[in-house]
Amino acid sequence: MREAIMQAFIYVVQAIIIVLGTYLVMFVRHKLELLKQRIGQERYLLLSEVAQNVVKAVEQVFGGKQGELKKSEAVRFLMQNFKLSEDEAEKLVEAAVFEMNKVLKSTQATWTTNTKQ
């Protein structure tokens, strides 16, 4: 009888260890996934800021017009220096141009409003 109780106790402890071990593995995997996402987000934010600076620099070097040339230079720079695919670099450049245009339009609207007063 005593051996049966000890055997049952051992089975219960083994089951608890398996459940806790499974929980621990799931917990660690979840934390690693969060870390990967955070690092990915940080890299995106960094590349986004770099793309904005590259777009501004290309704008200063090439001036007005020549949109395709400016875009290709910015894309080439990002691809060479940050090991991005052409598609990734283009998306970053397009987002930077969109943001720059949004700021310019906002600034122009504010300037126009202020000069009319």
BAZAVO-975260 format. One record per atom (N, C-alpha, C): x, y, z. Coordinates in steps of 0.2 Angstrom, whole numbers, plus 5000, padded with zeros to 4 digits. Atoms other than C-alpha are relative to their C-alpha. Example, Ala and Ser with C-alpha at 12.3 -4.5 7.8 and 13.67 -1.06 7.14 Angstrom:
500449945000 506249785039 500450065000 499649944999 506849955036 499650055003 
REM end
This chain:
500449945000 500050005000 500450065000 499549944999 501450125005 500450014993 499750005007 502350084988 499550034995 500549985004 500750124979 499950085001 500049934999 500650294987 500650044998 499449975002 502450334984 500050004992 500050005007 502250284966 499550054997 500449955002 500750394964 500350075001 499749944998 501650534973 500650024994 499549995005 503150514960 499650024994 500349985006 501950524946 499750075000 500249934999 501150684952 500550055000 499449955000 502850764955 500250004992 499850005007 503350714937 499550044996 500549965004 501750784930 500150075001 499949934998 502050944939 500650034997 499349985003 503850954933 499950014992 500150005007 503250924915 499650064998 500449945001 501851064916 500450065001 499649944999 503051184924 500650014995 499550005006 504451144911 499750034994 500449975006 503151174897 499950075001 500149934998 502651334905 500650044999 499449965000 504451394907 500250004992 499849995007 504851354889 499650054996 500549955004 503251444882 500250075003 499849934997 503751594894 500650034996 499349985003 505551604887 499950014993 500149995007 504951584869 499650074999 500349945000 503751724872 500450065001 499549944999 505051844879 500550014995 499549995006 506251804865 499650034994 500449975006 504851844852 499950085001 500149934999 504552014861 500750034999 499349975001 506452044861 500150014992 499949995007 506552014842 499550054997 500449955002 505052124839 500250075002 499849944998 505752264849 500750024996 499449985003 507452254841 499850024992 500249985007 506552254824 499750074999 500349934999 505552404829 500550055000 499449954999 507152494834 500450014994 499749995006 507952454818 499650044995 500449965005 506552514808 500050085002 500049934998 506452674818 500750044998 499349975002 508352704815 500050014992 499949995008 508252664796 499550054998 500449955002 506752774795 500350075001 499649934998 507752924803 500550014995 499450005004 509252884792 499750024993 500349985007 508052884776 499850074999 500249935000 507353054781 500650044999 499449965001 509153124782 500349994993 499850015006 509653044766 499650034995 500549965004 508153114757 500150075000 499849935000 508553284763 500750024997 499449985003 510353274758 500049994993 500050005007 509953214741 499650064997 500449945002 508653354739 500550065000 499549955001 510053474743 500550004995 499550015006 511253404731 499750014993 500350005007 510153384716 499550054999 500449955001 508953524720 499349984997 500750015002 507153534712 500049954994 500150055006 506453414699 500549945001 499650065000 507453254694 499849955006 500350044995 506353154706 500349934999 499850075000 506852984699 500749995001 499250004998 508753024700 500150005007 499950004993 508553074718 499849945004 500250064997 507552924722 500549945000 499650065001 508752804714 500750015004 499449994996 510252884723 499949995008 500250024993 509352874740 500049935001 500150075000 508852694737 500749975000 499350035000 510652654732 500450015006 499749984994 511352734747 499849955006 500350054995 510252634759 500149934999 499850075001 510552474750 500749985001 499250024999 512452484750 500250015008 499849994993 512552544768 499749975006 500450034995 511252454777 499749934998 500250075002 511052284768 499349994999 500750015002 509252314762 499949984993 500250025006 508352244748 499850074996 500249945004 507852374734 499350025002 500749994998 506052354739 500050035007 500049974993 506452394758 500250074999 499849935000 507452544753 499650044997 500549955003 506152614741 499550025005 500549994996 504852594754 500250055005 499749954995 505952694767 500050074997 499949945004 506352824754 499350034999 500649975001 504552844749 499650035006 500349984994 503952854767 500350075002 499649934998 505352994770 499750054996 500349945004 504753094755 499350025002 500749984997 502953084761 500050045006 499949964994 503453144778 500350074999 499749935001 504553284771 499450044996 500549965004 503153344759 499450025005 500549984996 501853334773 500250065005 499849954996 502953444784 500150074996 500049945005 503253564769 499450034999 500749975001 501453584766 499750035006 500249974994 501053614784 500350065001 499649944999 502453744785 499750054995 500249955005 501853824769 499350035002 500649984998 500053834776 500050045006 499949964994 500553904792 500350074998 499749945003 501654034783 499550044997 500549965004 500254084771 499550035005 500549974995 499054104786 500350055004 499749954996 500254204796 500150074996 499949945004 500654324781 499450034998 500649975001 498854354778 499750045005 500249964994 498554424795 500250075001 
REM end
